[in-house]
Amino acid sequence: MMIDEALVGELLDAPQDDTALVLLEGRAQVVERAALDSDRCRGAAVILSRGDLVDRLGTPSPSPEELTRIAASLRDAVAKLGA
């Protein structure tokens, strides 16, 4: 599992607010909402949607420092879940 600034940036760059950051088979990845219902994504745990992330940050274009902070916060939250 590696939630880093690049992955958070990928989520923010997604065109749909319901695109999500998920954990699947121990790996963090960005997945469109429609794909979550597919066999390929069966068992994925949704961490955060793009819409929720933008709401949390207050902007769809955060600073590099904010990306670093949110990536660290998400890593910490996932680690506390035991993933």
N, C-alpha and C positions, 0 to 999 in steps of 0.2 A: 504494500500500500504506500503510495507516495502522493500526497496532496501538496502540490507546490504552487508557486505563483503562476506558472505556465498553465496548469490545469484550471486554476481559478479564472485566469484570463480567457481560456478556451470556453468556459461556461459563460462568462460575460459576453463573449463574441457570438454566442449562439443566437440565431434569429428569433427563436420562440421562447417566451417566458416560462413555459412548462418543461423546457429541456432541463435535465437534472444531473447533478453530480451523484454518482452511485458507487457503492462497493459491490464488486462482483468477483467471486472467487479470490478474495484477498487483494484485488486491485481496484484502485479508484479510477473512474473514467466518466466522461461526459456522454450522456445518452439522450436522444430525443424521446419525448414522452411516448410516442407511438411504438418505439422499439421496446419499451419496458414490458409490453404485453407479449413479446415474442419469446419463443423457446430459448433463444440466445441469451436473453436477460432474465430467465427464470431464476428466482432466488436473490435478485439484486436488492440491496438495501439502499433506499433513497436517502441521501444525506441532506441535500439542499437543492431547490430549483433555482433557475436563473432569476425568476421573479422575486423569490424570497431573498436572494442574495442582493439584488438591486435595492429592495426595500431596506435591508439591513445596512447597506452601505450608504444609502441615500443618493446614489448616483450610479449610472451604468459605466462611468469612466473614472474609476478610482486612481489615486496616485500609486506609484510603485510601492511606497511605504504601506499604504492601505492594503495592497495585494499581499504583501509579505505578512502583515498582521492577520488578515483573514485566513490565509493559508495555514499559518501557525495555529490559529484558533480552531480551524476545522480538523487539523491533525490531532490536536489535543482532545477534542470532543470524540473523535473516532477511537483514539487510544483508550479513553475512559470507558468506551463501550466494549472494549476487549477485542476489537477487530484487528 
